[in-house]
Amino acid sequence: MQRRSFLRLIGSAIAAPMIPAVGSASGYSRTSYELAIAHAKRFPLVSVTGMSKHIGISTAQADAIVRQMSSEGLLGVLNPTRPGTVRASSRIFTNDIWGLKRTSQKRPDQARKTQERNAQKQAQPKVSALFAHLHDICTQNGLILSPRCHSGVHA
């Protein structure tokens, strides 16, 4: 029995750093609050139920976070929509729904890639002219060519 309790003691000592810390006195952790800020940046309207579903926290914690964010000025006026739910407009919303910012900006890589492609096209030799030259050399030296050699020559 002593051996098992010793092994349990060692196992708990190893697992202790992996267990997340208990939330602060406000009822939520700093990580949950940072996830809530990221949620408010992504969605224009923030609700307690939506935040609890997206972040994976309880509705009580989401309610406390929404009230804290509203008092800090990150969210607009709190509007209770139904009993137990609260909605607020996000003042830190940065998500571009239609992607207009991305499409209106020039992509610097695109111009560089186009220049590289044009340089590669100019560096490639003209194959038909090369084959015509080889065909002429072979016929001048009396070599008998296969009929397949004549199909690609455009003189």
Contacts in CASP RR format, 6 or more apart in sequence:
PFRMAT RR
TARGET T0000
AUTHOR 0000-0000-0000
METHOD contacts of the structure
MODEL  1
MQRRSFLRLIGSAIAAPMIPAVGSASGYSRTSYELAIAHAKRFPLVSVTG
MSKHIGISTAQADAIVRQMSSEGLLGVLNPTRPGTVRASSRIFTNDIWGL
KRTSQKRPDQARKTQERNAQKQAQPKVSALFAHLHDICTQNGLILSPRCH
SGVHA
20 29 0 8 1.000
21 29 0 8 1.000
23 29 0 8 1.000
24 30 0 8 1.000
26 64 0 8 1.000
26 68 0 8 1.000
27 60 0 8 1.000
27 61 0 8 1.000
27 64 0 8 1.000
28 57 0 8 1.000
28 61 0 8 1.000
28 64 0 8 1.000
28 65 0 8 1.000
32 55 0 8 1.000
32 57 0 8 1.000
32 61 0 8 1.000
32 65 0 8 1.000
33 65 0 8 1.000
33 68 0 8 1.000
35 55 0 8 1.000
36 51 0 8 1.000
36 55 0 8 1.000
36 62 0 8 1.000
36 65 0 8 1.000
36 66 0 8 1.000
36 69 0 8 1.000
37 69 0 8 1.000
37 74 0 8 1.000
37 92 0 8 1.000
39 46 0 8 1.000
39 51 0 8 1.000
39 54 0 8 1.000
39 55 0 8 1.000
40 46 0 8 1.000
40 69 0 8 1.000
40 74 0 8 1.000
40 75 0 8 1.000
40 90 0 8 1.000
40 92 0 8 1.000
40 93 0 8 1.000
41 90 0 8 1.000
41 92 0 8 1.000
41 93 0 8 1.000
41 94 0 8 1.000
41 95 0 8 1.000
42 93 0 8 1.000
42 95 0 8 1.000
43 90 0 8 1.000
43 93 0 8 1.000
43 95 0 8 1.000
44 89 0 8 1.000
44 90 0 8 1.000
44 93 0 8 1.000
44 95 0 8 1.000
45 87 0 8 1.000
45 88 0 8 1.000
45 89 0 8 1.000
45 90 0 8 1.000
46 66 0 8 1.000
46 69 0 8 1.000
46 75 0 8 1.000
46 87 0 8 1.000
46 88 0 8 1.000
46 89 0 8 1.000
46 90 0 8 1.000
47 81 0 8 1.000
47 85 0 8 1.000
47 86 0 8 1.000
47 87 0 8 1.000
47 88 0 8 1.000
48 59 0 8 1.000
48 62 0 8 1.000
48 63 0 8 1.000
48 66 0 8 1.000
48 84 0 8 1.000
48 85 0 8 1.000
48 86 0 8 1.000
48 87 0 8 1.000
49 59 0 8 1.000
49 62 0 8 1.000
49 85 0 8 1.000
50 62 0 8 1.000
51 57 0 8 1.000
51 62 0 8 1.000
51 65 0 8 1.000
51 66 0 8 1.000
52 58 0 8 1.000
52 59 0 8 1.000
52 61 0 8 1.000
52 62 0 8 1.000
55 62 0 8 1.000
57 65 0 8 1.000
59 84 0 8 1.000
63 84 0 8 1.000
63 86 0 8 1.000
66 75 0 8 1.000
66 78 0 8 1.000
66 86 0 8 1.000
66 88 0 8 1.000
67 78 0 8 1.000
67 86 0 8 1.000
69 75 0 8 1.000
69 88 0 8 1.000
70 76 0 8 1.000
70 77 0 8 1.000
70 78 0 8 1.000
70 88 0 8 1.000
73 91 0 8 1.000
74 90 0 8 1.000
74 91 0 8 1.000
74 92 0 8 1.000
75 88 0 8 1.000
75 89 0 8 1.000
75 90 0 8 1.000
75 91 0 8 1.000
76 88 0 8 1.000
76 89 0 8 1.000
76 90 0 8 1.000
76 91 0 8 1.000
77 88 0 8 1.000
77 89 0 8 1.000
78 86 0 8 1.000
78 87 0 8 1.000
78 88 0 8 1.000
79 86 0 8 1.000
79 87 0 8 1.000
79 88 0 8 1.000
80 86 0 8 1.000
80 87 0 8 1.000
81 87 0 8 1.000
96 102 0 8 1.000
128 152 0 8 1.000
128 153 0 8 1.000
128 154 0 8 1.000
131 152 0 8 1.000
131 153 0 8 1.000
132 153 0 8 1.000
132 154 0 8 1.000
132 155 0 8 1.000
135 145 0 8 1.000
135 149 0 8 1.000
135 150 0 8 1.000
135 153 0 8 1.000
135 155 0 8 1.000
138 145 0 8 1.000
138 149 0 8 1.000
139 145 0 8 1.000
END
